[in-house]
Amino acid sequence: MYFELNQQRVFCSTGNGILSEDKPSVIFLHGAGMEHSVWVLPARYFARQGYNVFALDLPGHGRSEGLALDNISCMSEWLHEVIHALNLSKPAIVGHSMGSLIALSFAAKYSDSLRALALLGISIPMPVAEPLLQAARDNSHVAIDIANTWSHSSSAQLGGNDVPGINMLMSGQRLLERNSDGVFYSDLKACNKFTDALGLAENVSVKTLMIIGEQDKMTAASNARKVAGKIRNCSVTSLKACGHAMLSEQPNAVLNALITIV
């Protein structure tokens, strides 16, 4: 569905569910260079379990209008405006990668307005290697190749998928290729600049779930555990033989974990 915010159209998937003020709501936030479709399995599941689902396209991503934001704090304030525009009461927020930084930044400031928080593939800091940044700055396909390869575990790079007929590497590549020039770089720059915010985790009071891929080369599992240790009420689900692209590598395991908190 589309709604308007600051005179720009924003798109979000509802999981093909019917929205109602009587239902609890859950917001899904995608990672760098991604869009709402990465959440298709959990979005459809929760929509059928009596939730209002809002899998958002960030500005300049997917079907949403506007320029991509290059600052995590600005993204979290944009999310605050979205929640106000949709008139949502105590939603759960689920964020992956860059989306987890947005979710954490939001929760540190607005924990009282949330029901639950889930952080997937998080790291603070979330450094981006200079070769990747440079390639993205140049709008080179090399950036897509680097990020897509690093995002998948060794076993995932061999091919195969729990969904017949889908290749994980090619699916990730196609999503990144759909971005307009500058969008992927803007996202990566935002992640790279978010370096001094580990203290934000200490301000999160809402019930939190963290999902970690043990073979994550983009956001190290050790860094994720440091973040978890700063959050007062945080449980951790660890996925063995899983990389950063956990939504495609182990979608059922991710969904099973989300069901425990959302």
N, C-alpha and C positions, 0 to 999 in steps of 0.2 A: 504494500500500500504506500501511497505518497501522503505527506503532510507538509505544510509550509512553515519554515523557520527563517526569520530575518530575510524575508522576501525571496527565499530560495527553496526549491523543492528538495525534500529529503525522502529517501526510499528506505523502507524496512520490510523484511519478510515477516509475515505473521504465522508462518508454518501452515498456511491454509486453514488457520483456525478462525473462530468467530470471537471477536473481542467483546468483553462485557466488564462493566465496572465491578461486578460481584466476584470476579476471579482475581487470584494473585497474578502478578506480572513478572516476567523475566526478560532482561535485556542482554543481548549478545553483542560483543564488540570484537571485530576481526583484527588481524594483525597487519603488518606493513605490506602494502601492495595487494592486499586481499579484499574481499567483499563479502556480502551477506551469505552467499551460497556455501561457504565453508561450514556453516552451521546447519545444513539441511537436515541431518539426522536428529540432533537434539531439538531443533526448532519444531519439526513435525511431531516428535514424541511428546514434548511438553504441551503443544497445542491440543493434542488429543487426550491429555491427562488433566484438562481443566485449567490451563494457564493462558493468560494473554502473553503472546510471544512477540518480541520486537528485535529481530536480527537486523541491526542498522548497517547502512552504508555510510561511512564517514564522508564529510565533504570532499568532493572531487573523486570519490571512489564509486565503483559500480554504477548505480543509476542516480546517485545524489548529485545535485548541482553544487557549484561553488569551487573555490580553490582549496587544495589540500592544505591543512594546517601543519606547521612545522615545529610545534611546541606542545608537549604533553599537557601542561597546565591549561593551555588554551583549549585543547581537546576535551579535558575534563569539565571545563566551564561550558563548552558547547553541549556536553552530555547533560549537564544540569539544566540548561535551557530546553533540551529535548524532553526531559522528564516533566518539566513544568508545562511545556506545550501539550504534552499528551495527558496531563493531569493524572500521573501515576502516583499511587500511594505505596510506599515501602516496597519497591521492586527488588528482586535479586538481580545482581549484575555478574555476568560471566564474560571474562576477557581472555583472549589468547595473544601472547607475544606483546606487540605494541598495545593491543587492546587490554592486556593485563596491567600495563603501566597506567593507562587511562583510568581503569577501574580502581587501581590502588590510590591514585592521586585523588579521585573523586571520593573514595571511601574515607580517606584521611581527613577530609574536610566535612563530609556530609554523612558520616556513619549512621547518625540517628534517623536518616531518611531511607535507610536500606533494610531489607529483610535478611539478606545473605550475600556473600561475595565468593566468587570462584576465580582463581588466578591460574591460568594454564601457560606453561612455558615462560615463566617470569624470571628476570634477573635484574638486580640493581647493584652496580650499573649494568647497562645493556650495551656494551661497546660494539661498534661496527668497524670492522677492519678497513684500513685506508684503501686497499685495492677495490673493495666492494663499494665504498663511498665514491671513489673516483669514477668507477665504471657507471654507477647510477647517476652521478652528476653529468656524465657525458651521454646519458640515455643509451648506453651500450648494452647489447644483449648479453655481454659478459657478466653484467650485474645479475641478470636473471639466472644465468647458468651457475654462478657461484652460490647465490642464495638458495636456489632450488636444490643443489647438490648437498650443501651443508645442512639443509633443513631435514634431510631424510637419513635415517639410520642405515647402516651397511646392508642389513637384510632387506630394507625397503627399496634400495637401489637395484636389487636383483629383479624387481618387477613383482607382479602379483598384487592382489588386493582382496579384502573380504567381500567387496562388491564385484561380482563377475563382470569382466569386460572393461574394467577401469584400471588404468596404469597410473600409479601415484605420482611418479616423476613428471609425466606428460600433463597430468591434470594441474599440478602446481605450476608448471611452466606456462600453460595457457592462461591461467589466472593472472600471472604477473605480466604477460604480454598484452593484456587488455588495458593496462593503465595508460593514461595520457602521459606525454613527456613531462618529466619533473615530479610526478606523483610519488614514485618509489623512492627517489632521492629525498624528497621532503619527509617521508615517513622515516627513513633510515637516519636522517639528520636529527629528527625529533628524539628517536631512541638513543642516539649517541650522546645527545646533550643532557639527557636525564641522568646525571651522574651523582648528584649530591642529595638524593631523596630517600636514602635508606631509613632515615629518621621518620619519614611519613608512615612507615609501617607501624611504628609505635603508637600512632594516633588512631589506628583502625580498631574499633571496638566491636564491630559486627562479626557474627559467626562466619568463619572463612574456611574455604577448602583450597588447597594448592595441589595441582596435578603436575608431576615431574616426569619427564622422559629421561631415563638413565643414560641413553646414548645421544642426548641433545648436544649438538655441537654449536648451536647458536646461542643458547642460554644455558650455561653450565648448571648441572644439578646441584653442585656445591653452593653456587650463588643463590639458587632458589631456596635452599634450606636456610641460608642466612636470613633471607627475607622472612621465611616462616617463623624463625626463632624470635623475630621482633614483634610478631602479631600475637596479641594476648589469647585469642580463641581460634587457633588455626590447626586443622588436621591436614595431613599430607598423604596423598596417594601416589605411589611410585610405580611407573610403568617400565618393566624390564624390556630390553631389546626394542626400545622406542626412541625415536628422535624428536626433533622440534615439531615436525608435521604430524602431531599426535592425532589430529582430527581425521586424517586420512589413514594413518598407519594403524591406529588402534581405536576406531570410532566406538565400538561397543564398550570397551573398557572405560573410555572417557565418559560415555553416557551413563554407565553404571555408577561411576563416581559422582557425577552431577546429580543423579537421582537422590543421593543421600543428603544433599544440602539445599537444592533449589526449592 
